[in-house]
Amino acid sequence: MTVLPTDRFTHEFVDFIPADLDAGVLYVSLPYATVMHLCACGCATKVASALDPTDYAITFDGETISLSPSIGNWNFHCRSHYVIRRGQVRWMPAMSDADIAAGRHCDRRAKTARDELFDAPTPPRVTPENDTTPVGGHGHIRQRVTVAIKGLIATIRGR
């Protein structure tokens, strides 16, 4: 399939991404947290972007879609690199293999940090029965404040 390069994207909110994509359309599936489109360069390769705090985010202003960060099709023959802001394609400079590797390393670190934050075991709560801090010492008050703050954070996180 041959398509012309595009400098603008419209959008369609869909439950399921269609098998055949139209050039110049961003298909946004909120149930599957995915955006798909055909590469803006015209090579007709399908580009999938996972919506996730450490991957991609969309902004819908009521009329247009922005997708960030930039789309880097490093595994495609075209190796195109662009940003979609308010439906407009903004071409970005090519990146070296070293820059791509560094970006991927940062992405992995961000994902690992997020996973460690949300998968960390909740520390056991200190109760009067298992509190080993001597009564009347500063450590006792400090420990109670620390436990209260950790409990509040755990409640906010829904744990």
C-alpha positions in Angstrom: 0.0 0.0 0.0 1.4 3.4 -0.9 0.3 6.5 0.9 1.5 10.1 0.8 3.3 11.7 3.7 0.9 13.6 6.0 1.4 16.8 7.8 -1.9 16.7 9.7 -3.9 14.0 11.6 -7.6 13.9 12.4 -8.7 11.5 15.1 -11.3 8.9 15.8 -12.2 7.6 19.3 -12.9 3.9 18.9 -13.3 0.9 21.2 -11.4 -1.4 18.8 -8.6 -0.4 16.4 -9.8 -1.3 12.9 -7.7 -3.8 10.8 -7.3 -1.3 8.0 -6.1 2.2 9.0 -6.7 5.3 6.9 -3.7 7.6 6.4 -3.9 10.8 8.4 -6.1 9.4 11.1 -5.2 8.8 14.8 -7.3 5.9 16.1 -7.6 6.3 19.9 -8.9 3.3 21.9 -9.3 4.4 25.5 -10.6 1.0 26.7 -7.3 -0.5 25.4 -5.1 2.6 26.2 -3.7 2.6 22.7 -3.3 5.0 19.8 -2.6 3.7 16.3 -1.9 5.4 13.0 0.0 5.0 9.8 3.4 6.4 9.8 3.4 10.1 8.9 6.3 9.6 6.4 4.0 7.7 4.0 5.7 4.3 4.4 2.2 2.9 5.5 3.7 1.1 8.5 1.3 0.8 11.4 2.5 2.7 14.5 1.1 1.7 17.9 1.5 3.9 20.9 0.6 2.6 24.4 -1.0 5.1 26.7 0.8 4.8 30.0 2.5 7.2 32.4 5.9 6.0 31.2 5.0 5.7 27.6 2.7 8.0 25.7 0.0 10.5 26.7 -2.7 12.2 24.7 -4.2 15.6 25.1 -7.6 16.3 23.6 -8.5 19.9 23.5 -12.1 19.3 22.2 -11.0 19.6 18.6 -7.5 18.1 18.1 -5.3 15.5 19.6 -1.7 15.9 20.8 0.5 12.8 21.4 3.6 13.0 23.5 6.5 12.3 23.6 7.7 12.2 20.0 7.1 9.2 17.8 10.5 7.6 17.0 10.0 4.8 14.5 13.6 3.4 15.1 12.7 -0.2 14.2 11.1 0.8 10.8 13.0 1.2 7.6 12.0 4.9 7.4 13.3 5.7 11.0 11.0 8.7 11.0 10.9 11.0 14.0 8.0 13.4 14.6 5.7 15.0 17.2 1.9 15.3 16.8 0.7 18.6 18.4 -2.9 19.7 18.0 -3.2 17.4 15.0 -0.1 18.8 13.2 3.0 16.8 12.4 6.2 18.4 13.4 9.2 16.7 12.1 12.1 16.2 14.5 15.8 15.7 13.8 17.1 12.2 13.2 18.7 10.5 16.2 21.9 8.5 16.3 21.9 4.8 17.4 23.7 6.0 20.6 20.9 8.6 21.3 18.2 6.0 20.7 19.9 3.5 23.0 20.2 6.2 25.7 16.5 7.1 25.3 15.5 3.4 25.6 17.7 3.1 28.7 15.9 6.1 30.3 12.6 4.6 29.4 13.5 1.3 31.1 14.7 3.1 34.2 11.4 5.1 34.4 9.4 1.9 34.1 11.5 0.1 36.7 11.1 3.0 39.1 7.4 3.1 38.6 7.1 -0.7 39.1 9.2 -0.5 42.3 7.1 2.3 43.7 3.8 0.6 43.2 4.9 -3.0 43.8 6.9 -2.3 47.0 5.5 -4.2 50.0 3.7 -2.1 52.6 5.7 -2.0 55.8 4.0 -3.7 58.8 2.1 -1.2 61.0 3.4 -0.6 64.4 0.8 -1.1 67.1 1.1 -0.7 70.8 1.4 -4.5 71.0 4.5 -4.8 68.7 6.1 -1.4 69.4 9.6 -2.0 70.8 10.5 1.7 71.2 11.1 2.7 74.8 8.2 4.7 76.2 9.1 8.4 76.7 12.0 8.4 74.3 12.1 10.7 71.2 12.3 7.6 69.0 8.8 6.6 70.1 7.3 9.9 68.9 9.3 9.9 65.7 8.3 6.3 65.0 4.6 7.1 65.6 4.8 10.1 63.2 6.6 8.0 60.6 4.0 5.2 60.9 1.1 7.7 60.6 2.6 9.3 57.5 3.3 5.9 55.9 -0.3 4.9 56.7 -1.7 8.1 55.1 0.4 7.5 52.0 -0.7 3.9 51.8 -4.4 5.0 52.1 -4.0 7.6 49.4 -2.4 5.0 47.1 -5.3 2.7 47.8 -3.3 0.0 49.5 
